């Protein structure tokens, strides 16, 4: 799951570069990302077509909802990146998710979260606030922040839903289904927005990286880890994404590296470390849940 977080953290910078060189909109880039990912997964998993079909038939509503959620999160996140920049979009969208997941798990299980989980979540949220404040909003405006909040909300819901689905579906199969359904979901909007651009080797390489590495590989890692941890822990661990995104924005996009950014990054790493040390804590929420519609 940490590998997934770091890989996701590179996506925002790549999106900015692709958008500047091609003129593609946020939804169109999200569509290409999922399309390339689905193509790679279908090629690699061509021997698992029966398994993919069986997984879809076993819980069609959950699988479709997961794919649509993935598409919505991608589109909203990329829109926020284009309007507010990499750092703000990433920390806002990812910062909201652990709060929502922790609240949902508390309500669902009627149990108080462990002290380590509470402390890690608090440290992660403080770190995100510091990074977000240091990055600033610039001329992004309200729309970009709303898109980031919406993407975080959708991400939290998709994570909660996917955790149930992963108990009965192999990670590679679920990744294939989610990316395929996500690409189909975004296709009409992307076509209306415009998907044509002047192809070049570098642009195609960047889109391939977005699809194969930051999506297919990253989500396969994420869904694998999601089988063995709670939803709120999963979201906090993947807060490595905003940390990686902030660092890359500094190195590649020239954003300033301020003291609050450094402190916020250290808090995020501390949260991840705490959760790693607490992974052996037994939890009723880790028991496999039945796969239903």
Backbone as CSV, one residue per row, in Angstrom:
resi,resn,N_x,N_y,N_z,CA_x,CA_y,CA_z,C_x,C_y,C_z
1,UNK,0.831,-1.202,0.000,0.000,0.000,0.000,0.865,1.251,0.000
2,UNK,2.035,1.190,0.643,2.950,2.323,0.615,3.505,2.543,-0.788
3,UNK,3.786,1.451,-1.494,4.236,1.562,-2.891,3.166,2.266,-3.717
4,UNK,1.909,1.882,-3.504,0.805,2.524,-4.227,0.766,4.014,-3.938
5,UNK,0.934,4.397,-2.669,0.899,5.806,-2.308,1.985,6.619,-2.990
6,UNK,3.195,6.069,-3.033,4.301,6.791,-3.676,4.063,6.916,-5.179
7,UNK,3.603,5.835,-5.809,3.340,5.884,-7.250,2.237,6.886,-7.569
8,UNK,1.172,6.894,-6.783,0.105,7.871,-6.991,0.629,9.297,-6.845
9,UNK,1.605,9.482,-5.950,2.148,10.809,-5.723,2.841,11.404,-6.937
10,UNK,3.258,10.555,-7.866,3.910,11.059,-9.080,2.905,11.459,-10.151
11,UNK,1.650,11.071,-9.996,0.668,11.274,-11.064,0.359,12.747,-11.302
12,UNK,0.227,13.534,-10.231,-0.159,14.937,-10.398,0.827,15.726,-11.236
13,UNK,2.120,15.501,-10.995,3.141,16.216,-11.769,3.066,15.814,-13.238
14,UNK,2.890,14.511,-13.494,2.805,14.032,-14.874,1.588,14.621,-15.571
15,UNK,0.472,14.717,-14.856,-0.748,15.298,-15.423,-0.507,16.745,-15.840
16,UNK,0.171,17.505,-14.995,0.459,18.893,-15.344,1.300,18.984,-16.614
17,UNK,2.297,18.122,-16.728,3.166,18.139,-17.912,2.375,17.745,-19.159
18,UNK,1.565,16.686,-19.053,0.772,16.238,-20.197,-0.215,17.317,-20.629
19,UNK,-0.869,17.947,-19.661,-1.849,18.992,-19.985,-1.196,20.166,-20.707
20,UNK,-0.022,20.560,-20.262,0.662,21.692,-20.888,1.108,21.362,-22.306
21,UNK,1.484,20.123,-22.545,2.027,19.763,-23.859,0.955,19.355,-24.859
22,UNK,-0.198,18.934,-24.372,-1.239,18.448,-25.288,-2.478,19.329,-25.319
23,UNK,-2.711,20.099,-24.259,-3.931,20.887,-24.174,-5.143,20.072,-23.767
24,UNK,-4.943,18.819,-23.378,-6.055,17.963,-22.949,-6.607,18.439,-21.618
25,UNK,-7.935,18.258,-21.456,-8.580,18.605,-20.206,-8.405,17.525,-19.158
26,UNK,-8.863,17.824,-17.933,-8.684,16.905,-16.814,-9.387,15.568,-17.054
27,UNK,-10.617,15.610,-17.553,-11.368,14.370,-17.773,-10.729,13.539,-18.884
28,UNK,-10.265,14.199,-19.932,-9.633,13.477,-21.038,-8.364,12.764,-20.580
29,UNK,-7.568,13.434,-19.745,-6.353,12.797,-19.230,-6.722,11.618,-18.324
30,UNK,-7.747,11.800,-17.488,-8.212,10.698,-16.648,-8.689,9.517,-17.475
31,UNK,-9.373,9.812,-18.577,-9.834,8.752,-19.476,-8.656,7.988,-20.065
32,UNK,-7.659,8.704,-20.573,-6.489,8.034,-21.148,-5.755,7.212,-20.093
33,UNK,-5.678,7.741,-18.891,-4.997,7.011,-17.817,-5.673,5.659,-17.563
34,UNK,-6.991,5.680,-17.427,-7.716,4.441,-17.161,-7.739,3.531,-18.386
35,UNK,-7.789,4.123,-19.577,-7.783,3.329,-20.802,-6.466,2.564,-20.952
36,UNK,-5.350,3.249,-20.745,-4.047,2.599,-20.830,-3.917,1.521,-19.745
37,UNK,-4.428,1.821,-18.554,-4.359,0.847,-17.462,-5.197,-0.381,-17.779
38,UNK,-6.424,-0.162,-18.256,-7.303,-1.288,-18.589,-6.689,-2.135,-19.691
39,UNK,-6.115,-1.483,-20.708,-5.482,-2.230,-21.794,-4.340,-3.094,-21.301
40,UNK,-3.506,-2.527,-20.423,-2.377,-3.293,-19.887,-2.861,-4.475,-19.058
41,UNK,-3.876,-4.253,-18.232,-4.378,-5.327,-17.371,-5.056,-6.416,-18.190
42,UNK,-5.797,-6.035,-19.230,-6.468,-7.036,-20.062,-5.464,-7.880,-20.834
43,UNK,-4.356,-7.264,-21.256,-3.313,-8.018,-21.952,-2.618,-8.985,-20.996
44,UNK,-2.246,-8.484,-19.816,-1.549,-9.332,-18.850,-2.457,-10.423,-18.292
45,UNK,-3.751,-10.109,-18.184,-4.662,-11.078,-17.591,-5.554,-11.779,-18.596
46,UNK,-5.067,-11.910,-19.838,-5.908,-12.527,-20.880,-6.251,-13.981,-20.565
47,UNK,-5.448,-14.605,-19.693,-5.766,-15.976,-19.310,-6.761,-16.055,-18.162
48,UNK,-7.180,-14.901,-17.645,-8.095,-14.877,-16.496,-9.458,-14.315,-16.861
49,UNK,-9.831,-14.429,-18.143,-11.106,-13.835,-18.572,-12.296,-14.484,-17.872
50,UNK,-12.248,-15.781,-17.668,-13.346,-16.437,-16.955,-13.441,-15.932,-15.526
51,UNK,-12.283,-15.725,-14.908,-12.262,-15.236,-13.537,-12.808,-13.809,-13.465
52,UNK,-12.466,-12.998,-14.459,-12.966,-11.623,-14.501,-14.483,-11.617,-14.661
53,UNK,-14.980,-12.455,-15.571,-16.423,-12.545,-15.771,-17.140,-13.045,-14.534
54,UNK,-16.555,-14.043,-13.862,-17.178,-14.590,-12.650,-17.202,-13.550,-11.537
55,UNK,-16.124,-12.775,-11.426,-16.070,-11.746,-10.389,-17.126,-10.684,-10.627
56,UNK,-17.324,-10.317,-11.876,-18.337,-9.312,-12.181,-19.732,-9.837,-11.881
57,UNK,-19.990,-11.084,-12.261,-21.330,-11.653,-12.028,-21.610,-11.864,-10.543
58,UNK,-20.571,-12.061,-9.746,-20.785,-12.330,-8.324,-21.260,-11.096,-7.563
59,UNK,-20.838,-9.913,-7.999,-21.250,-8.687,-7.313,-21.239,-7.520,-8.297
60,UNK,-22.133,-7.525,-9.268,-22.090,-6.494,-10.318,-22.272,-5.078,-9.798
61,UNK,-23.161,-4.897,-8.839,-23.416,-3.550,-8.323,-22.169,-2.985,-7.644
62,UNK,-21.539,-3.798,-6.790,-20.349,-3.347,-6.073,-19.196,-3.067,-7.033
63,UNK,-19.010,-3.938,-8.021,-17.914,-3.774,-8.974,-18.123,-2.534,-9.829
64,UNK,-19.346,-2.340,-10.326,-19.631,-1.160,-11.147,-19.482,0.118,-10.321
65,UNK,-19.991,0.084,-9.093,-19.866,1.258,-8.227,-18.401,1.590,-7.960
66,UNK,-17.575,0.557,-7.775,-16.154,0.794,-7.560,-15.491,1.418,-8.773
67,UNK,-15.833,0.933,-9.971,-15.265,1.495,-11.193,-15.715,2.923,-11.439
68,UNK,-16.999,3.199,-11.217,-17.520,4.558,-11.388,-16.885,5.495,-10.364
69,UNK,-16.722,4.995,-9.132,-16.070,5.804,-8.105,-14.640,6.135,-8.472
70,UNK,-13.923,5.152,-9.018,-12.555,5.393,-9.472,-12.523,6.468,-10.555
71,UNK,-13.442,6.388,-11.506,-13.503,7.377,-12.582,-13.800,8.764,-12.028
72,UNK,-14.760,8.849,-11.123,-15.136,10.147,-10.563,-13.988,10.749,-9.768
73,UNK,-13.321,9.919,-8.970,-12.189,10.425,-8.193,-11.088,10.946,-9.105
74,UNK,-10.766,10.175,-10.165,-9.717,10.590,-11.092,-10.060,11.939,-11.732
75,UNK,-11.271,12.060,-12.240,-11.661,13.282,-12.936,-11.643,14.484,-11.995
76,UNK,-12.208,14.329,-10.804,-12.255,15.439,-9.862,-10.855,15.819,-9.380
77,UNK,-10.022,14.808,-9.159,-8.658,15.082,-8.703,-7.856,15.815,-9.771
78,UNK,-7.942,15.342,-11.012,-7.202,16.002,-12.084,-7.716,17.424,-12.323
79,UNK,-9.032,17.621,-12.159,-9.582,18.971,-12.270,-9.007,19.870,-11.178
80,UNK,-8.932,19.340,-9.962,-8.369,20.113,-8.861,-6.889,20.420,-9.097
81,UNK,-6.156,19.452,-9.653,-4.738,19.670,-9.969,-4.582,20.815,-10.955
82,UNK,-5.429,20.832,-11.980,-5.331,21.873,-13.005,-5.697,23.252,-12.441
83,UNK,-6.615,23.287,-11.462,-7.089,24.567,-10.944,-6.298,25.075,-9.749
84,UNK,-5.785,24.161,-8.914,-5.123,24.585,-7.674,-3.655,24.213,-7.617
85,UNK,-3.185,23.362,-8.534,-1.812,22.892,-8.463,-1.735,21.538,-7.791
86,UNK,-0.577,20.908,-7.914,-0.405,19.533,-7.435,-0.532,19.434,-5.920
87,UNK,0.179,20.282,-5.195,0.252,20.145,-3.738,-1.104,20.306,-3.068
88,UNK,-1.781,21.406,-3.368,-3.053,21.683,-2.711,-4.093,20.630,-3.076
89,UNK,-4.192,20.294,-4.347,-5.182,19.310,-4.779,-4.964,17.976,-4.090
90,UNK,-3.712,17.558,-3.979,-3.425,16.242,-3.398,-3.671,16.217,-1.901
91,UNK,-3.168,17.247,-1.185,-3.318,17.201,0.262,-4.760,17.402,0.700
92,UNK,-5.528,18.193,-0.022,-6.935,18.386,0.349,-7.737,17.127,0.065
93,UNK,-7.582,16.554,-1.127,-8.377,15.377,-1.486,-8.014,14.181,-0.620
94,UNK,-6.724,13.981,-0.334,-6.308,12.846,0.487,-6.470,13.117,1.972
95,UNK,-6.443,14.395,2.370,-6.584,14.714,3.784,-7.986,14.508,4.308
96,UNK,-8.975,14.702,3.463,-10.363,14.539,3.885,-10.729,13.068,4.061
97,UNK,-10.127,12.204,3.248,-10.519,10.798,3.232,-10.345,10.076,4.567
98,UNK,-9.193,10.183,5.285,-9.068,9.440,6.544,-10.052,9.878,7.604
99,UNK,-10.424,11.157,7.598,-11.416,11.632,8.563,-12.754,10.951,8.311
100,UNK,-13.166,10.912,7.058,-14.440,10.280,6.703,-14.412,8.783,6.968
101,UNK,-13.295,8.120,6.627,-13.194,6.675,6.850,-13.202,6.328,8.329
102,UNK,-12.481,7.100,9.142,-12.456,6.851,10.584,-13.841,7.030,11.189
103,UNK,-14.535,8.073,10.752,-15.891,8.303,11.259,-16.822,7.162,10.857
104,UNK,-16.705,6.713,9.594,-17.559,5.641,9.120,-17.303,4.337,9.874
105,UNK,-16.030,3.999,10.095,-15.710,2.762,10.812,-16.187,2.822,12.254
106,UNK,-16.078,4.005,12.876,-16.545,4.152,14.246,-18.054,3.939,14.330
107,UNK,-18.783,4.511,13.372,-20.240,4.348,13.353,-20.621,2.905,13.055
108,UNK,-19.943,2.296,12.079,-20.315,0.944,11.653,-20.002,-0.105,12.713
109,UNK,-18.820,-0.015,13.337,-18.412,-1.027,14.306,-18.832,-0.690,15.727
110,UNK,-19.220,0.579,15.936,-19.583,1.045,17.279,-18.458,0.797,18.274
111,UNK,-17.240,0.910,17.785,-16.066,0.729,18.629,-15.138,1.928,18.471
112,UNK,-14.538,2.306,19.575,-13.592,3.416,19.538,-12.308,2.972,18.847
113,UNK,-11.780,3.775,17.906,-10.515,3.425,17.264,-9.391,3.319,18.275
114,UNK,-8.376,2.497,17.979,-7.238,2.341,18.865,-6.458,3.633,19.011
115,UNK,-5.708,3.753,20.114,-4.948,4.972,20.360,-3.909,5.226,19.272
116,UNK,-3.260,4.153,18.809,-2.243,4.323,17.760,-2.878,4.856,16.477
117,UNK,-4.051,4.315,16.122,-4.730,4.762,14.905,-5.200,6.205,15.034
118,UNK,-5.731,6.561,16.221,-6.167,7.934,16.447,-4.988,8.902,16.371
119,UNK,-3.875,8.512,17.013,-2.697,9.372,17.003,-2.116,9.538,15.612
120,UNK,-2.066,8.425,14.862,-1.527,8.481,13.506,-2.409,9.340,12.611
121,UNK,-3.722,9.193,12.749,-4.638,9.993,11.940,-4.508,11.476,12.268
122,UNK,-4.422,11.787,13.565,-4.279,13.188,13.972,-2.980,13.781,13.427
123,UNK,-1.879,13.029,13.552,-0.593,13.518,13.042,-0.639,13.725,11.540
124,UNK,-1.294,12.787,10.830,-1.384,12.899,9.374,-2.198,14.119,8.967
125,UNK,-3.305,14.358,9.656,-4.159,15.504,9.315,-3.425,16.820,9.588
126,UNK,-2.716,16.891,10.730,-1.939,18.109,11.026,-0.874,18.323,9.953
127,UNK,-0.224,17.234,9.552,0.775,17.338,8.498,0.189,17.840,7.194
128,UNK,-0.997,17.337,6.860,-1.658,17.776,5.632,-2.041,19.247,5.696
129,UNK,-2.513,19.693,6.860,-2.891,21.101,7.020,-1.665,21.999,6.834
130,UNK,-0.531,21.586,7.421,0.685,22.375,7.304,1.151,22.468,5.848
131,UNK,1.125,21.331,5.147,1.553,21.329,3.743,0.602,22.166,2.894
132,UNK,-0.699,22.034,3.156,-1.682,22.783,2.386,-1.538,24.279,2.622
133,UNK,-1.337,24.674,3.884,-1.183,26.095,4.195,0.082,26.651,3.563
134,UNK,1.137,25.846,3.556,2.399,26.306,2.972,2.287,26.453,1.462
135,UNK,1.530,25.545,0.836,1.400,25.590,-0.615,0.547,26.772,-1.058
136,UNK,-0.495,27.094,-0.262,-1.376,28.202,-0.638,-2.300,27.815,-1.780
137,UNK,-3.275,28.663,-2.042,-4.226,28.391,-3.119,-3.977,29.232,-4.359
138,UNK,-3.215,30.302,-4.224,-2.936,31.141,-5.386,-4.224,31.657,-5.998
139,UNK,-4.327,31.518,-7.299,-5.510,32.001,-8.022,-6.467,30.856,-8.354
140,UNK,-6.343,29.751,-7.630,-7.140,28.566,-7.940,-8.631,28.826,-7.811
141,UNK,-9.038,29.508,-6.749,-10.452,29.790,-6.571,-11.212,28.674,-5.891
142,UNK,-12.475,28.939,-5.651,-13.333,28.016,-4.917,-13.574,26.723,-5.676
143,UNK,-13.679,26.786,-6.994,-14.006,25.591,-7.767,-12.961,24.494,-7.600
144,UNK,-11.686,24.862,-7.620,-10.633,23.869,-7.462,-10.681,23.196,-6.099
145,UNK,-10.926,23.988,-5.054,-11.009,23.412,-3.715,-12.230,22.502,-3.581
146,UNK,-13.343,22.916,-4.179,-14.528,22.066,-4.142,-14.283,20.750,-4.869
147,UNK,-13.563,20.808,-5.988,-13.231,19.584,-6.721,-12.347,18.683,-5.879
148,UNK,-11.395,19.263,-5.152,-10.525,18.467,-4.291,-11.309,17.821,-3.149
149,UNK,-12.210,18.591,-2.536,-13.052,18.037,-1.460,-13.935,16.911,-1.994
150,UNK,-14.526,17.137,-3.160,-15.378,16.107,-3.749,-14.581,14.851,-4.080
151,UNK,-13.361,15.016,-4.592,-12.547,13.849,-4.919,-12.191,13.071,-3.660
152,UNK,-11.893,13.780,-2.563,-11.599,13.098,-1.309,-12.787,12.325,-0.775
153,UNK,-13.980,12.909,-0.919,-15.194,12.240,-0.466,-15.461,10.969,-1.272
154,UNK,-15.319,11.073,-2.592,-15.529,9.914,-3.453,-14.473,8.842,-3.179
155,UNK,-13.219,9.276,-2.960,-12.140,8.333,-2.677,-12.413,7.552,-1.397
156,UNK,-12.888,8.243,-0.354,-13.201,7.570,0.900,-14.308,6.538,0.703
157,UNK,-15.359,6.917,-0.031,-16.450,5.984,-0.277,-16.011,4.790,-1.095
158,UNK,-15.193,5.040,-2.130,-14.717,3.950,-2.977,-13.812,3.008,-2.195
159,UNK,-13.006,3.558,-1.270,-12.134,2.721,-0.447,-12.946,1.818,0.466
160,UNK,-13.983,2.379,1.100,-14.838,1.578,1.972,-15.537,0.468,1.190
161,UNK,-16.012,0.794,-0.001,-16.695,-0.196,-0.828,-15.724,-1.248,-1.344
162,UNK,-14.546,-0.802,-1.798,-13.578,-1.729,-2.378,-13.058,-2.714,-1.341
163,UNK,-12.997,-2.296,-0.084,-12.491,-3.200,0.929,-13.381,-4.437,1.075
164,UNK,-14.681,-4.249,0.961,-15.590,-5.396,0.995,-15.400,-6.259,-0.245
165,UNK,-15.276,-5.620,-1.386,-15.159,-6.364,-2.631,-13.867,-7.147,-2.702
166,UNK,-12.761,-6.599,-2.143,-11.468,-7.276,-2.235,-11.432,-8.583,-1.473
167,UNK,-12.348,-8.799,-0.539,-12.333,-10.035,0.223,-12.660,-11.247,-0.645
168,UNK,-13.362,-11.052,-1.757,-13.736,-12.195,-2.576,-13.232,-12.135,-3.999
169,UNK,-12.485,-11.079,-4.355,-12.013,-10.916,-5.724,-10.498,-10.717,-5.712
170,UNK,-9.732,-11.477,-6.509,-8.278,-11.279,-6.580,-7.942,-9.847,-6.977
171,UNK,-6.862,-9.265,-6.410,-6.523,-7.863,-6.676,-6.368,-7.522,-8.155
172,UNK,-5.710,-8.394,-8.932,-5.502,-8.097,-10.346,-6.820,-8.100,-11.112
173,UNK,-7.719,-8.976,-10.735,-9.032,-9.024,-11.384,-9.828,-7.769,-11.054
174,UNK,-9.803,-7.366,-9.779,-10.540,-6.166,-9.370,-9.960,-4.918,-10.034
175,UNK,-8.636,-4.851,-10.150,-8.003,-3.713,-10.821,-8.434,-3.638,-12.279
176,UNK,-8.463,-4.787,-12.954,-8.879,-4.826,-14.357,-10.314,-4.340,-14.515
177,UNK,-11.199,-4.853,-13.679,-12.602,-4.458,-13.752,-12.785,-2.971,-13.452
178,UNK,-12.116,-2.487,-12.410,-12.281,-1.086,-12.004,-11.788,-0.139,-13.091
179,UNK,-10.621,-0.426,-13.659,-10.064,0.452,-14.694,-10.910,0.425,-15.970
180,UNK,-11.391,-0.756,-16.332,-12.217,-0.876,-17.534,-13.527,-0.121,-17.379
181,UNK,-14.200,-0.334,-16.252,-15.463,0.361,-16.002,-15.234,1.857,-15.869
182,UNK,-14.130,2.232,-15.236,-13.806,3.651,-15.100,-13.587,4.322,-16.439
183,UNK,-12.855,3.660,-17.343,-12.607,4.223,-18.673,-13.911,4.378,-19.447
184,UNK,-14.782,3.374,-19.363,-16.078,3.451,-20.045,-16.915,4.598,-19.485
185,UNK,-16.847,4.790,-18.174,-17.615,5.861,-17.528,-17.171,7.240,-18.005
186,UNK,-15.853,7.436,-18.133,-15.333,8.752,-18.520,-15.383,9.003,-20.021
187,UNK,-15.533,7.946,-20.817,-15.447,8.078,-22.276,-16.395,9.136,-22.846
188,UNK,-17.698,9.139,-22.526,-18.589,10.154,-23.133,-18.187,11.582,-22.792
189,UNK,-17.805,11.827,-21.525,-17.412,13.174,-21.113,-16.110,13.570,-21.791
190,UNK,-15.168,12.630,-21.861,-13.873,12.916,-22.483,-14.038,13.233,-23.964
191,UNK,-14.879,12.464,-24.637,-15.103,12.710,-26.066,-15.733,14.080,-26.288
192,UNK,-16.652,14.474,-25.416,-17.272,15.790,-25.537,-16.264,16.901,-25.250
193,UNK,-15.351,16.633,-24.317,-14.342,17.617,-23.961,-13.250,17.718,-25.016
194,UNK,-12.975,16.590,-25.685,-11.921,16.563,-26.700,-10.779,15.660,-26.286
195,UNK,-10.483,14.651,-27.106,-9.429,13.700,-26.764,-8.304,13.687,-27.795
196,UNK,-8.382,14.540,-28.788,-7.345,14.560,-29.818,-6.175,15.436,-29.388
197,UNK,-4.974,15.031,-29.767,-3.770,15.813,-29.489,-2.679,15.369,-30.460
198,UNK,-1.651,16.189,-30.584,-0.532,15.858,-31.464,0.373,14.863,-30.750
199,UNK,0.384,13.601,-31.175,1.148,12.592,-30.447,2.654,12.778,-30.614
200,UNK,3.371,12.449,-29.589,4.833,12.423,-29.625,5.294,11.279,-28.743
201,UNK,6.515,10.858,-28.944,7.016,9.738,-28.153,7.008,10.029,-26.668
202,UNK,7.371,11.248,-26.294,7.417,11.600,-24.877,6.026,11.648,-24.264
203,UNK,5.071,12.225,-24.998,3.699,12.296,-24.479,3.097,10.912,-24.317
204,UNK,3.281,10.053,-25.314,2.767,8.691,-25.218,3.429,7.935,-24.070
205,UNK,4.730,8.187,-23.847,5.427,7.539,-22.735,4.846,7.998,-21.398
206,UNK,4.526,9.295,-21.289,3.951,9.812,-20.053,2.559,9.236,-19.807
207,UNK,1.735,9.138,-20.862,0.403,8.549,-20.709,0.505,7.065,-20.353
208,UNK,1.466,6.379,-20.950,1.679,4.965,-20.613,2.088,4.827,-19.156
209,UNK,2.968,5.714,-18.696,3.377,5.692,-17.294,2.177,5.928,-16.382
210,UNK,1.342,6.916,-16.745,0.147,7.192,-15.946,-0.750,5.962,-15.847
211,UNK,-0.937,5.277,-16.973,-1.852,4.141,-16.985,-1.274,2.886,-16.386
212,UNK,-0.070,2.506,-16.825,0.496,1.212,-16.430,1.088,1.251,-15.025
213,UNK,1.841,2.302,-14.709,2.564,2.338,-13.436,1.727,2.949,-12.316
214,UNK,1.221,4.185,-12.541,0.506,4.860,-11.451,-0.936,4.379,-11.289
215,UNK,-1.405,3.552,-12.202,-2.785,3.057,-12.086,-2.816,1.541,-11.969
216,UNK,-2.443,0.819,-13.025,-2.533,-0.642,-12.996,-1.683,-1.230,-11.869
217,UNK,-0.401,-0.890,-11.844,0.481,-1.428,-10.806,0.101,-0.899,-9.428
218,UNK,-0.156,0.409,-9.337,-0.445,1.003,-8.038,-1.734,0.459,-7.436
219,UNK,-2.798,0.337,-8.252,-4.056,-0.172,-7.705,-3.984,-1.655,-7.391
220,UNK,-3.181,-2.411,-8.143,-2.979,-3.822,-7.799,-2.332,-3.930,-6.419
221,UNK,-1.333,-3.069,-6.156,-0.709,-3.045,-4.835,-1.708,-2.615,-3.767
222,UNK,-2.506,-1.594,-4.095,-3.468,-1.067,-3.128,-4.518,-2.102,-2.757
223,UNK,-5.105,-2.752,-3.766,-6.143,-3.739,-3.489,-5.579,-4.949,-2.752
224,UNK,-4.317,-5.303,-3.020,-3.686,-6.398,-2.290,-3.561,-6.044,-0.816
225,UNK,-3.070,-4.833,-0.534,-2.934,-4.413,0.851,-4.262,-4.225,1.543
226,UNK,-5.279,-3.831,0.793,-6.590,-3.561,1.365,-7.252,-4.827,1.906
227,UNK,-6.789,-5.986,1.437,-7.345,-7.247,1.937,-6.930,-7.522,3.370
228,UNK,-5.891,-6.844,3.847,-5.288,-7.197,5.133,-5.255,-6.046,6.125
229,UNK,-6.019,-4.984,5.885,-6.017,-3.860,6.807,-7.375,-3.170,6.770
230,UNK,-7.601,-2.290,7.726,-8.862,-1.553,7.773,-8.840,-0.405,6.777
231,UNK,-10.029,0.103,6.460,-10.118,1.173,5.474,-9.426,2.444,5.914
232,UNK,-9.585,2.845,7.200,-8.965,4.090,7.654,-7.446,3.974,7.697
233,UNK,-6.931,2.803,8.104,-5.480,2.587,8.081,-4.974,2.647,6.650
234,UNK,-5.743,2.055,5.733,-5.348,2.067,4.319,-5.207,3.485,3.803
235,UNK,-6.162,4.345,4.136,-6.113,5.714,3.638,-4.951,6.486,4.254
236,UNK,-4.697,6.272,5.556,-3.605,6.999,6.196,-2.250,6.553,5.642
237,UNK,-2.081,5.242,5.414,-0.823,4.767,4.850,-0.587,5.380,3.474
238,UNK,-1.625,5.470,2.682,-1.454,6.022,1.340,-1.349,7.541,1.345
239,UNK,-1.289,8.154,2.547,-0.967,9.575,2.606,0.488,9.822,2.199
240,UNK,1.226,8.758,1.926,2.521,8.927,1.279,2.349,9.610,-0.074
241,UNK,1.144,9.494,-0.651,0.893,10.154,-1.943,1.082,11.665,-1.874
242,UNK,0.406,12.387,-0.934,0.628,13.831,-0.897,2.050,14.208,-0.518
243,UNK,2.702,13.384,0.292,4.093,13.671,0.633,4.964,13.599,-0.617
244,UNK,4.804,12.533,-1.385,5.570,12.394,-2.624,5.210,13.497,-3.614
245,UNK,3.921,13.824,-3.689,3.480,14.869,-4.619,4.084,16.219,-4.256
246,UNK,4.111,16.540,-2.950,4.664,17.824,-2.524,6.154,17.913,-2.837
247,UNK,6.878,16.821,-2.580,8.316,16.823,-2.853,8.595,16.965,-4.350
248,UNK,7.825,16.245,-5.170,8.022,16.332,-6.619,7.656,17.723,-7.140
249,UNK,6.628,18.322,-6.543,6.244,19.665,-6.961,7.362,20.658,-6.673
250,UNK,8.062,20.442,-5.566,9.191,21.305,-5.228,10.331,21.114,-6.221
251,UNK,10.659,19.842,-6.496,11.815,19.535,-7.337,11.554,19.848,-8.809
252,UNK,10.384,19.464,-9.303,10.126,19.549,-10.738,9.339,20.788,-11.160
253,UNK,8.484,21.302,-10.265,7.661,22.446,-10.639,8.097,23.741,-9.969
254,UNK,9.133,23.656,-9.135,9.686,24.869,-8.543,8.911,25.440,-7.380
255,UNK,8.015,24.666,-6.764,7.305,25.177,-5.597,8.273,25.272,-4.412
256,UNK,8.138,26.289,-3.565,9.099,26.485,-2.464,8.967,25.405,-1.391
257,UNK,10.095,25.003,-0.831,10.118,24.031,0.268,10.243,24.796,1.579
258,UNK,9.112,25.031,2.246,9.080,25.833,3.463,9.165,24.951,4.694
259,UNK,9.374,25.596,5.835,9.445,24.863,7.102,8.144,24.107,7.382
260,UNK,6.952,24.739,7.214,5.714,23.976,7.425,5.607,22.746,6.523
261,UNK,6.105,22.853,5.293,6.074,21.705,4.394,6.939,20.572,4.933
262,UNK,8.125,20.913,5.437,9.030,19.903,5.982,8.415,19.252,7.224
263,UNK,7.877,20.086,8.134,7.266,19.550,9.356,6.063,18.668,9.018
264,UNK,5.247,19.140,8.075,4.084,18.347,7.664,4.494,17.013,7.076
265,UNK,5.544,17.009,6.269,6.042,15.756,5.694,6.533,14.788,6.762
266,UNK,7.237,15.306,7.764,7.718,14.448,8.849,6.556,13.856,9.645
267,UNK,5.501,14.648,9.836,4.316,14.130,10.535,3.651,13.010,9.736
268,UNK,3.600,13.171,8.414,3.027,12.124,7.576,3.842,10.840,7.677
269,UNK,5.158,10.960,7.605,6.006,9.777,7.733,5.856,9.141,9.114
270,UNK,5.716,9.981,10.134,5.502,9.448,11.482,4.198,8.676,11.580
271,UNK,3.151,9.169,10.913,1.870,8.462,10.920,1.994,7.102,10.246
272,UNK,2.683,7.070,9.097,2.875,5.807,8.386,3.662,4.823,9.233
273,UNK,4.736,5.298,9.876,5.562,4.434,10.722,4.751,3.866,11.882
274,UNK,3.958,4.716,12.515,3.120,4.263,13.630,2.176,3.154,13.205
275,UNK,1.577,3.308,12.034,0.638,2.296,11.555,1.354,0.990,11.199
276,UNK,2.559,1.088,10.653,3.329,-0.128,10.384,3.599,-0.886,11.684
277,UNK,3.990,-0.165,12.741,4.298,-0.802,14.018,3.058,-1.383,14.676
278,UNK,1.887,-0.891,14.267,0.630,-1.327,14.894,-0.128,-2.339,14.044
279,UNK,0.489,-2.849,12.962,-0.237,-3.726,12.044,-0.578,-5.077,12.652
280,UNK,0.124,-5.486,13.705,-0.156,-6.788,14.321,-1.305,-6.730,15.308
281,UNK,-1.836,-5.526,15.549,-2.955,-5.400,16.487,-4.182,-6.084,15.921
282,UNK,-4.758,-7.065,16.624,-5.941,-7.749,16.109,-7.107,-6.792,15.998
283,UNK,-7.878,-6.976,14.953,-9.044,-6.121,14.726,-10.171,-6.937,14.137
284,UNK,-11.366,-6.764,14.688,-12.531,-7.457,14.159,-12.826,-7.026,12.738
285,UNK,-12.387,-5.810,12.407,-12.681,-5.292,11.062,-11.856,-5.976,9.996
286,UNK,-10.832,-6.767,10.409,-9.993,-7.428,9.418,-10.572,-8.772,8.991
287,UNK,-11.637,-9.211,9.640,-12.234,-10.473,9.245,-12.873,-10.338,7.868
288,UNK,-12.735,-11.343,7.018,-13.300,-11.236,5.661,-14.806,-11.003,5.701
289,UNK,-15.245,-10.077,4.887,-16.673,-9.786,4.791,-17.237,-10.506,3.577
290,UNK,-18.477,-10.972,3.657,-19.068,-11.657,2.510,-19.227,-10.718,1.326
291,UNK,-18.983,-11.238,0.143,-19.104,-10.434,-1.085,-20.549,-10.436,-1.535
292,UNK,-21.167,-9.266,-1.506,-22.577,-9.151,-1.874,-22.732,-8.011,-2.852
293,UNK,-23.931,-7.874,-3.384,-24.237,-6.761,-4.277,-24.357,-5.463,-3.510
